[in-house]
Amino acid sequence: MDVFVSTSPDEAFGLAVVEALAAGLPALYVACPAIDDLTPDAAPGARRIGGSVPELISALRGIRAPGSPGSRSRRPPAATTSRTAHGS
């Protein structure tokens, strides 16, 4: 099971969570202003969790549960395309 977890209670933007989602990983986070400003359907792999260990364990078990989205989702084109300054 691949999953990104950010337990930091203070984030200015939450770039690591955004990058995990771009890579197709489900992401559990305590604070991520970049995701909080979006509608739920804009970041379906993201889930806000509380800061306690029991809440994290419960969220991880939920991802592992049969039928839950615990695997990588399809990567968006921006995460699979490599471009250089010269366009090659």
Secondary structure, 3 states (H helix, E strand, C coil): CCCEEECCCCCCCCHHHHHHHHCCCCEEECCCHHHHCCCHHHCCCEEECCCCHHHHHHHHHHHHCCCCCCCCCCCCHHHHCCCCCCCC
